[in-house]
Amino acid sequence: MIIQRILNNNVVIVKNKKGQEEIVCGKGIAFKKKVGEFVDVSAINKVFTLRGRKELEYFQELWEEIPVEYFKVADDVVGMIKLELGKKISDTLYISLIDHIYMAVQRSEKGIQVRNAMMWDIQRFYPEEFHLGEKALGMIQKKLNVSLLQDEAAFIALHIVNTSADGSDMTKVLEITKLIGEIETIVKRYYRMEFENESVYYYRFVTHLKFLAQRLVTKTTYDEEESELFTMVRDKYDQSYQCVERIAKFIQEEYHCGLSGEEKLYLTIHIERVTEKGMKGKKNENEAEI
């Protein structure tokens, strides 16, 4: 690793064997070093690989503007998230959290409260990420002595979801969350019932909606002929299918996108299950909204 730029004694930007630029941290790693020299590998305790020059320049800007304690807090929060999720997390999350935590604390100290209009949807649709957001708030309070609104847990949850969303940007994540809520509302109004948010049927229903919403928001399309199974399910679960048709009409009108036969098939099955066993009150076919 060859040093490209020294940010301070503990942080340098290097070029690795593949020619990629990385951020390398380690106590005294740049002490008495110059640009063009090799990094002492034994002194490295953390390496951040960023996606392209734009993210690298963004990190440099943050480093010049934001106090070092925010970098430490963000690093601790990301470490906690990785441990809890048990999977690899993009280093992009580290950068986005540094910026978000710093701005959130600045707003709090000025008495400015930013509410998250989608907090309850995020809490329902991404419960694990929201829980991690709440844990992050606890760490921020302990390390920076600042108590942030619970709304910030939802914002942090979105950053986590965004990092895990196969390159999707935050705008698409918000659109997906909004669409899930819209479909859920159609089902609740159609049956005049409330969901049991803790039921396994509700969890499966929402999981299915996430994939469906992602497909619609990213405009991924495919054509498929109706199968015998589709016909059988449509006839057997007529009420659930009529609800699906209402959803399909809404999606066509609002998002200018159609549902395939297979999507209608699985959505019908999930609605049948969640309305039978995953909603408050007993399903009554005579009381569904027409």
For each residue, the residues with C-beta under 8 A, 3 or more apart:
1: 14 15 16 17 22 24 38 39 41
2: 14 15 36 37 38 39
3: 6 12 13 14 30 33 34 35 36 37 38 39
4: 12 13 14 15 21 35
5: 12 13 35 60
6: 3 11 12 13 30 33 34 35
7: 11 12 13 30 60 63
8: 11 30
9: 28 29 30 31
10: 25 26 27 28 29 30
11: 6 7 8 23 24 25 29 30 63
12: 3 4 5 6 7 23 24 29 30 33 39
13: 3 4 5 6 7 21 22 23 24 56 60
14: 1 2 3 4 21 22 23 24 39
15: 1 2 4 19 20 21 22
16: 1 19 20 21 22
17: 1
18:
19: 15 16
20: 15 16 49
21: 4 13 14 15 16 50 53 56
22: 1 13 14 15 16 47 48 49 50
23: 11 12 13 14 47 48 50 56 59
24: 1 11 12 13 14 29 39 44 46 47 48
25: 10 11 29 44 45 46 47 48
26: 10 29 40 43 44 45 46
27: 10 43 45
28: 9 10 31 43
29: 9 10 11 12 24 25 26 33 39 40 43 44
30: 3 6 7 8 9 10 11 12 33
31: 9 28
32:
33: 3 6 12 29 30 37 39
34: 3 6 37
35: 3 4 5 6
36: 2 3
37: 2 3 33 34
38: 1 2 3
39: 1 2 3 12 14 24 29 33 43 44
40: 26 29 43 44
41: 1 44
42:
43: 26 27 28 29 39 40
44: 24 25 26 29 39 40 41 47
45: 25 26 27
46: 24 25 26 75
47: 22 23 24 25 44
48: 22 23 24 25 59 91 94
49: 20 22 91
50: 21 22 23 55 56 59 91 92 95
51: 54 55 90 92
52: 55 56
53: 21 56 57
54: 51 57 58
55: 50 51 52 58 59 92 95
56: 13 21 23 50 52 53 59 60
57: 53 54 60 61
58: 54 55 61 62 95
59: 23 48 50 55 56 62 63 95
60: 5 7 13 56 57 63 64
61: 57 58 64 65
62: 58 59 65 66 95 98 99 102
63: 7 11 59 60 66 71
64: 60 61
65: 61 62
66: 62 63 70 71 98 99 102
67: 70 102
68: 71 72
69: 72 73 143 144
70: 66 67 73 74 98 101 102 105 144
71: 63 66 68 74 75 98
72: 68 69 75 76 143
73: 69 70 76 77 101 139 140 143 144
74: 70 71 77 78 94 97 98 101
75: 46 71 72 78 79 94
76: 72 73 79 80 139 143
77: 73 74 80 81 97 101 136 139 140 156
78: 74 75 81 82 89 93 94 97
79: 75 76 82 83
80: 76 77 83 84 132 135 136 139
81: 77 78 84 85 89 93 132 136 160
82: 78 79 85 86 87 88 89
83: 79 80 86
84: 80 81 128 132 135
85: 81 82 89 128 132
86: 82 83
87: 82
88: 82
89: 78 81 82 85 93 160 163 164
90: 51 93 163 164
91: 48 49 50 94 95
92: 50 51 55 95 96 163
93: 78 81 89 90 96 97 159 160 163
94: 48 74 75 78 91 97 98
95: 50 55 58 59 62 91 92 98 99
96: 92 93 99 100 159 162 163
97: 74 77 78 93 94 100 101 136 156 159
98: 62 66 70 71 74 94 95 101 102
99: 62 66 95 96 102 103
100: 96 97 103 104 155 156 159
101: 70 73 74 77 97 98 104 105 140
102: 62 66 67 70 98 99 105 106
103: 99 100 106 107
104: 100 101 107 108 114 148 152 155
105: 70 101 102 108 109 140 144 146 148
106: 102 103 109 110
107: 103 104 110 112 113 114
108: 104 105 111 112 113 146 147 148 149
109: 105 106 146
110: 106 107
111: 108
112: 107 108
113: 107 108 149
114: 104 107 149 151
115: 119 149 151
116: 119 122 151 152 154 155
117:
118: 121 122 154 174 177 178 181
119: 115 116 122 123 150 151 154
120: 123 124
121: 118 124 125 177 178 180 181
122: 116 118 119 125 126 129 130 154 157 158 177
123: 119 120 126 127 130 154 157
124: 120 121 127 197 206
125: 121 122 177 180 181 206 210
126: 122 123 129 130 157 158 160 161 177
127: 123 124 130 131
128: 84 85 131 132
129: 122 126 132 133 156 157 158 160 161
130: 122 123 126 127 133 134 153 154 157
131: 127 128 134 135
132: 80 81 84 85 128 129 135 136 156 157 160
133: 129 130 136 137 152 153 154 155 156 157 160
134: 130 131 137 138 150 153
135: 80 84 131 132 138 139
136: 77 80 81 97 132 133 139 140 153 156
137: 133 134 140 141 147 148 150 152 153 156
138: 134 135 141 142
139: 73 76 77 80 135 136 142 143
140: 73 77 101 105 136 137 143 144 146 148
141: 137 138 144 145 146 147 148
142: 138 139 145
143: 69 72 73 76 139 140
144: 69 70 73 105 140 141
145: 141 142
146: 105 108 109 140 141
147: 108 137 141
148: 104 105 108 137 140 141 152
149: 108 113 114 115 152
150: 119 134 137 153 154
151: 114 115 116 119 154 155
152: 104 116 133 137 148 149 155 156
153: 130 133 134 136 137 150 156 157
154: 116 118 119 122 123 130 133 150 151 157 158
155: 100 104 116 133 151 152 158 159
156: 77 97 100 129 132 133 136 137 152 153 159 160
157: 122 123 126 129 130 132 133 153 154 160 161
158: 122 126 129 154 155 161 162 170 173 174 177
159: 93 96 97 100 155 156 162 163 170
160: 81 89 93 126 129 132 133 156 157 163 164
161: 126 129 157 158 164 165 173
162: 96 158 159 165 168 169 170 173
163: 89 90 92 93 96 159 160
164: 89 90 160 161
165: 161 162 168 172 173 214
166:
167:
168: 162 165 172 173 176 214 218
169: 162 172 173
170: 158 159 162 173 174
171: 174 175
172: 165 168 169 175 176 214 217 218
173: 158 161 162 165 168 169 170 176 177
174: 118 158 170 171 177 178
175: 171 172 178 179 213 217
176: 168 172 173 179 180 210 213 214 217
177: 118 121 122 125 126 158 173 174 180 181 213
178: 118 121 174 175 181 182
179: 175 176 182 183 209 213 216 217 255
180: 121 125 176 177 183 184 206 209 210 213
181: 118 121 125 177 178 184 185
182: 178 179 185 186 250 254
183: 179 180 186 187 209 212 213 247 250
184: 180 181 187 188 195 206 209
185: 181 182 188 189
186: 182 183 189 190 243 246 247 250
187: 183 184 190 191 243 247 271 274 275
188: 184 185 191 192 193 194 195
189: 185 186 192 289
190: 186 187 243 246 288 289
191: 187 188 243 275 279 283 287 288 289
192: 188 189 287 288 289
193: 188 275 279 280 281 283
194: 188 279 280 281
195: 184 188 199 202 205 274 278 279 280
196: 199 201 202 278 279 280
197: 124 202
198: 202
199: 195 196 202 203 274 277 278
200: 203 204 278
201: 196 204 205 273 274 276 277 278
202: 195 196 197 198 199 205 206 274 278 279
203: 199 200 206 207
204: 200 201 207 208 270 273 274
205: 195 201 202 208 209 270 271 273 274 278
206: 124 125 180 184 202 203 209 210
207: 203 204 210 211
208: 204 205 211 212 266 267 270
209: 179 180 183 184 205 206 212 213
210: 125 176 180 206 207 213 214
211: 207 208 214 215
212: 183 208 209 215 216 263 267
213: 175 176 177 179 180 183 209 210 216 217
214: 165 168 172 176 210 211 217 218
215: 211 212 218 220
216: 179 212 213 219 251 255 257
217: 172 175 176 179 213 214 255
218: 168 172 214 215
219: 216 257
220: 215
221: 257
222: 260
223: 260
224: 260 261 262
225: 261
226: 230 231 261
227: 230 231 261 262 265
228: 231 232
229: 232 233 265
230: 226 227 233 234 261 262 264 265
231: 226 227 228 234 235
232: 228 229 235 236
233: 229 230 236 237 241 265 268 269
234: 230 231 237 238 241 264 265 268
235: 231 232 238
236: 232 233
237: 233 234 240 241 268 269 271 272
238: 234 235 241 242
239: 242 243 285 288
240: 237 243 244 268 269 271 272 275
241: 233 234 237 238 244 245 264 268
242: 238 239 245 246 288
243: 186 187 190 191 239 240 246 247 271 288
244: 240 241 247 248 259 264 267 268 271
245: 241 242 248 249 264
246: 186 190 242 243 249 250
247: 183 186 187 243 244 250 251 259 267
248: 244 245 251 252 258 259 264
249: 245 246 252 253
250: 182 183 186 246 247 253 254
251: 216 247 248 254 255 257 258 259
252: 248 249 255 256 257 258
253: 249 250 256
254: 182 250 251
255: 179 216 217 251 252
256: 252 253
257: 216 219 221 251 252
258: 248 251 252
259: 244 247 248 251 263 264 267
260: 222 223 224 263 264
261: 224 225 226 227 230 264 265
262: 224 227 230 265 266
263: 212 259 260 266 267
264: 230 234 241 244 245 248 259 260 261 267 268
265: 227 229 230 233 234 261 262 268 269
266: 208 262 263 269 270
267: 208 212 244 247 259 263 264 270 271
268: 233 234 237 240 241 244 264 265 271 272
269: 233 237 240 265 266 272 273
270: 204 205 208 266 267 273 274
271: 187 205 237 240 243 244 267 268 274 275
272: 237 240 268 269 275 276
273: 201 204 205 269 270 276 277 278
274: 187 195 199 201 202 204 205 270 271 277 278 279
275: 187 191 193 240 271 272 278 279 283
276: 201 272 273 283
277: 199 201 273 274
278: 195 196 199 200 201 202 205 273 274 275
279: 191 193 194 195 196 202 274 275 283
280: 193 194 195 196
281: 193 194
282:
283: 191 193 275 276 279
284: 287 288
285: 239 288
286:
287: 191 192 284
288: 190 191 192 239 242 243 284 285
289: 189 190 191 192
290:
